[in-house]
Amino acid sequence: MKQLELLIALIFILTMFSCGTDKNEFSQFSSFDGTNIAYTDEGNGNFVLLIHGFIVDGSINWGSSELKKELLSNGYRVIIPDLRGNGKSGKPQNEAAYRDDAEIKDLIALMDHLGAKNYMAVGYSRGSIVLAKLLTKDDRITKAVFGGMGLGFTQPEWNRRVAFGDVFSGRTQPDEITLGAVEYARSQKVDFKIMGYLQDHQPETTLDELKAIQTEALVIAGEDDLDNGDPEDLQKALPNSRLSIVTGNHISAFNQRDFADEIVSFLKEK
């Protein structure tokens, strides 16, 4: 691995740890198939659901983030789940538990459980992929934010999904694309088999489905973030959306103040 790639991997690990962990008490509910889904529920006001990315959980991605702080200070009720297979949520060992949009069903069940008549949602990295599918299944979402994502995920054989699925499932060895994530996953002692399932059965949203989404959306990414493709391509595919470029790269932008400010400003607009 080149020196620059080693540096990127190190920054990835340090950045994730810098977000800290959320000290708020976790709640749990039993989802559609009996899997326990853990989540935090803080603040009062309109619901905002924060969806975490790959390998990390809700606390690592959002627990001490500038975005969470700003949402709470602006009077929102912030819901941060650990998606199944992650964090404090249940970790079924059978592959079937991750098929057929199980994560989407969990999130819909969670918002049902909380009695949400409507809500806003923010995804980052893989969380944006989950959010895209969620928008096709739940019409309660009034505004959506896609962070750190391009358009490649609409392709069934997207090279990044295949690469990460293969390496975490043990079908291939780490390469320059996946090595940093593999090393971070090892440091966090995550279940590689489950991470493989999550990639192999990642929610799929076609380009046509994406173009049919009418929910007002913000696409936001760091100025040095093309890890998951060009965010402008995603913005152009969403008919009722805008693009915001902030400071940072894929592993730092989500915890920047300007990232938080842009999202809160968007959510507050009438």
C-alpha positions in Angstrom: 0.0 0.0 0.0 1.3 3.4 -0.9 2.3 5.9 1.8 -0.7 8.2 0.9 -3.1 5.3 1.2 -1.7 4.4 4.6 -2.1 8.0 5.7 -5.7 7.9 4.5 -6.4 4.7 6.4 -4.9 6.2 9.6 -7.0 9.4 9.2 -10.1 7.3 8.7 -9.5 5.6 12.1 -8.6 8.7 14.0 -11.5 10.6 12.6 -14.0 8.0 13.5 -12.6 7.8 17.1 -12.7 11.6 17.3 -16.5 11.6 17.0 -16.6 9.8 20.3 -19.6 7.8 21.5 -23.0 8.9 22.5 -23.6 8.7 26.2 -27.4 8.9 25.9 -29.1 5.7 26.9 -30.1 3.3 24.2 -33.6 2.1 23.7 -34.5 -1.1 21.8 -37.5 -2.5 20.0 -38.3 -5.8 18.3 -38.4 -5.3 14.6 -40.5 -7.1 12.0 -38.6 -10.4 12.3 -37.8 -10.3 16.0 -34.4 -8.7 15.6 -33.7 -6.1 18.3 -32.9 -2.6 16.9 -31.1 -0.2 19.2 -31.5 3.5 18.9 -31.1 6.8 20.8 -34.0 9.3 21.0 -33.1 12.9 22.1 -34.7 16.2 22.0 -38.2 17.4 21.2 -39.9 18.7 18.0 -39.9 17.4 14.5 -38.3 14.0 13.9 -34.9 13.8 12.2 -33.6 10.3 11.5 -29.8 10.0 11.1 -28.6 6.9 9.2 -25.0 5.8 9.7 -22.5 4.4 7.2 -20.7 1.1 6.7 -18.7 -0.6 9.5 -19.5 2.3 11.9 -22.6 2.4 14.1 -24.9 5.3 15.0 -22.8 6.5 17.9 -19.5 6.5 16.0 -21.0 8.3 13.0 -23.3 10.7 14.7 -23.0 10.5 18.5 -20.8 13.5 19.1 -21.1 15.1 15.7 -21.6 18.7 15.0 -24.8 17.8 13.1 -26.4 16.2 16.1 -25.5 19.1 18.4 -26.9 21.6 15.9 -30.1 19.7 15.4 -30.7 19.4 19.1 -30.0 23.1 19.7 -32.4 24.0 16.9 -35.3 22.1 18.5 -35.4 18.8 16.6 -36.0 15.3 17.9 -33.0 13.3 16.8 -33.3 9.6 16.3 -30.1 7.6 15.7 -30.4 3.9 15.2 -27.8 1.2 14.9 -28.7 -0.7 11.7 -29.0 -4.4 12.1 -25.7 -6.2 12.3 -24.1 -3.0 13.8 -23.4 -1.5 17.2 -25.9 -2.5 19.9 -28.5 -3.8 17.6 -29.1 -7.5 17.0 -26.6 -9.4 14.9 -28.3 -12.4 13.2 -25.8 -14.8 11.9 -28.0 -16.2 9.1 -27.7 -14.5 5.7 -31.5 -14.5 5.2 -31.8 -11.9 7.9 -30.1 -9.3 5.7 -32.0 -10.0 2.5 -35.1 -8.3 1.1 -34.5 -4.8 2.3 -34.4 -5.9 6.0 -32.8 -2.6 7.0 -35.5 -0.6 5.3 -38.2 -2.6 7.1 -36.4 -1.9 10.4 -36.3 1.8 9.8 -40.0 2.0 8.9 -40.8 -0.2 11.9 -38.8 2.1 14.1 -40.6 5.3 13.0 -43.9 3.4 13.4 -42.8 2.4 16.9 -42.1 6.1 17.7 -45.4 7.2 16.4 -43.9 9.5 13.7 -46.6 10.9 11.3 -43.7 12.4 9.3 -40.0 12.9 9.6 -36.9 14.1 7.9 -33.9 11.9 7.2 -30.1 12.2 6.8 -27.8 9.5 5.4 -24.1 9.5 5.1 -22.0 7.2 2.8 -23.8 3.8 2.9 -26.5 5.5 4.9 -27.4 7.5 1.8 -27.8 4.3 -0.1 -30.2 3.0 2.6 -32.0 6.4 2.5 -32.6 6.2 -1.2 -34.4 2.9 -0.9 -36.3 4.2 2.2 -37.6 7.1 0.2 -39.2 4.6 -2.3 -41.0 2.8 0.6 -42.0 5.4 3.1 -43.9 8.5 2.0 -43.7 10.1 5.5 -40.2 11.6 4.7 -40.6 15.3 4.1 -37.0 16.2 3.5 -33.9 14.0 2.7 -30.2 14.6 2.9 -27.7 12.5 1.0 -24.2 12.8 2.3 -20.9 11.6 0.7 -22.5 9.7 -2.2 -22.5 9.7 -6.0 -24.6 7.8 -8.4 -22.8 4.5 -8.8 -24.9 2.6 -6.2 -27.8 2.6 -8.7 -25.8 0.0 -10.7 -26.5 -3.6 -9.5 -22.8 -4.6 -10.0 -21.3 -1.3 -8.7 -17.6 -2.0 -8.4 -17.3 -0.7 -4.8 -20.2 -2.7 -3.5 -18.8 -5.9 -5.1 -15.3 -5.2 -3.9 -16.4 -4.7 -0.3 -18.8 -7.6 -0.4 -16.1 -9.9 -1.7 -13.4 -8.9 0.8 -15.6 -9.0 3.9 -17.1 -12.3 2.8 -13.6 -13.7 2.4 -13.9 -14.3 -1.4 -11.0 -12.0 -2.1 -8.0 -10.4 -0.4 -7.9 -6.7 0.5 -6.7 -4.4 -2.2 -6.0 -0.7 -2.4 -9.7 0.1 -2.5 -10.7 -2.0 0.5 -7.6 -2.2 2.7 -8.2 0.9 4.8 -11.7 -0.2 5.6 -10.6 -3.8 6.4 -8.0 -2.5 8.9 -10.5 -0.2 10.5 -13.0 -3.0 10.8 -10.4 -5.2 12.5 -9.6 -2.5 15.0 -13.4 -2.2 15.8 -13.7 -6.0 16.0 -16.8 -6.0 13.7 -18.2 -9.3 12.4 -16.8 -9.6 8.9 -19.3 -12.2 7.8 -22.2 -9.8 8.7 -20.4 -6.9 6.9 -20.2 -9.2 3.8 -24.0 -9.9 4.1 -24.7 -6.1 4.3 -22.8 -5.5 1.1 -24.1 -8.5 -0.8 -27.7 -7.6 0.1 -27.4 -3.8 0.1 -30.7 -2.1 -0.7 -31.0 -1.4 -4.4 -32.5 1.7 -6.0 -32.6 1.9 -9.7 -31.9 5.1 -11.6 -35.5 5.3 -12.7 -36.7 4.9 -9.1 -34.3 7.7 -8.0 -35.6 10.0 -10.8 -39.1 9.4 -9.5 -38.4 10.6 -6.0 -40.2 14.0 -5.5 -39.1 14.6 -1.9 -37.1 17.8 -1.5 -33.5 16.7 -1.1 -30.0 18.1 -0.4 -26.9 16.3 -1.7 -23.9 17.3 0.3 -20.2 16.2 0.2 -16.7 17.3 1.1 -14.8 19.2 -1.5 -12.2 16.4 -1.6 -14.7 13.6 -1.6 -15.2 11.5 -4.7 -14.9 8.2 -2.9 -18.4 7.1 -3.9 -18.5 9.0 -7.1 -19.4 12.6 -8.1 -22.2 14.0 -5.8 -23.2 16.3 -8.7 -24.3 13.2 -10.7 -26.6 12.2 -7.8 -28.0 15.7 -7.5 -28.8 15.8 -11.2 -30.7 12.5 -10.9 -32.9 13.7 -8.1 -35.6 16.0 -9.6 -36.2 18.2 -6.5 -32.7 18.6 -5.1 -29.8 20.9 -4.7 -26.1 20.4 -4.2 -23.8 21.7 -1.4 -20.0 21.2 -1.3 -18.4 21.8 2.1 -14.9 21.4 3.5 -13.3 18.0 4.1 -13.1 14.6 2.5 -15.2 11.4 2.9 -13.8 10.7 6.4 -14.0 14.2 7.8 -16.8 16.1 6.1 -19.6 14.6 8.1 -18.2 16.0 11.4 -17.5 19.6 10.1 -19.4 22.6 11.3 -20.3 23.8 7.7 -21.7 20.3 7.0 -24.0 20.7 10.0 -24.9 24.3 9.2 -25.9 23.5 5.6 -28.1 20.6 6.7 -29.8 22.5 9.5 -30.4 25.5 7.2 -32.0 23.2 4.6 -34.2 21.4 7.1 -35.5 24.7 8.5 -36.6 26.1 5.2 -40.3 26.2 4.7 
